[in-house]
């Protein structure tokens, strides 16, 4: 197990790392989500694997007993509530929906992706740069970890850090944000 203060790997490498389809899929994910390397893909796969394993175990218990009761029911509800809080699942989801999740669902909840999707950066790479350089805050706290998982409550609280030069509207690297419901023609007029 090891000492709790020591570093522990949060990913596991593929058993067959030189499969062409796997390499192409991972490279596509790196380009799409602006990831640094394949370790970040493997970390997301590990998170997804953990939830799928728990869901399969709970589904096996429910198949043996007929339905979930007691501790198993509480555990299933906690897993679904946690995934709902992070915006991966809907509120009316069940254990079968966890098995339908893909790695893209996990990668969409990263701070880097959310910063880009909300229009705070021009590209995924620039979003990563803004985060690591300390220009982004989430609910009033500066976050410098691009892989930080953003919950539903924090999603709308992402903004530029108060001491960052990007706070000024005239900053050359700051993209123009489009308000919800405003079209491009309204901005030009």
C-alpha positions, 0 to 999 in steps of 0.5 A: 500500500505504501505511505499516504504522503508518498506519490502513488500512480493514478493510472495503469499502462495498457497491457498491449501498448503497441496496438494500432487502433489503441494508439490512434484512439489515444492520439485523437483524444490527446489532440481533441482535449489538448492533453499533455501526454497519454498518462492523462488519457490513462488516468481518465481510463482508470477513473472510468474503470473504477466506476464501471468495476463498482457498477458491475459488482453491484449489478452482480449482487442485485442479480443474485439477490433480486434487488439491491438492499442495505449497504449495496443500495447505499453504495449504488446511490452514492456512486450515482450521486457523485457522478451526477454531482460532477455532471457525468450522469443525469439525476435519474440514472441507474447502474446500467448507465454507468456501464454506458459511459465513455472516456470522453464523458470524464475528459469533458469534466476537466477544468481545461475542457470547461475553460475552453468550452466557456470561451475563456481561451481560444484553444484547448492548449491555451486553456491549459496554459492559462490554468497552469500560469494561474489565470483561472479561478474556480469559485474564488480559488486559483486552480493551477491543475488542468485535470481538476474535475469541475462539478456542476455547481462550480461550472458556472463559477469559472472565471479569470483570476482577480489579479490576472492581467486577463481580467482586463477586457482589452488584453490581446490574448483574451477571447471575446465571450459571447453571451448566451442567446446573443448572435454574431450579428447582434455583436456586429451591429 
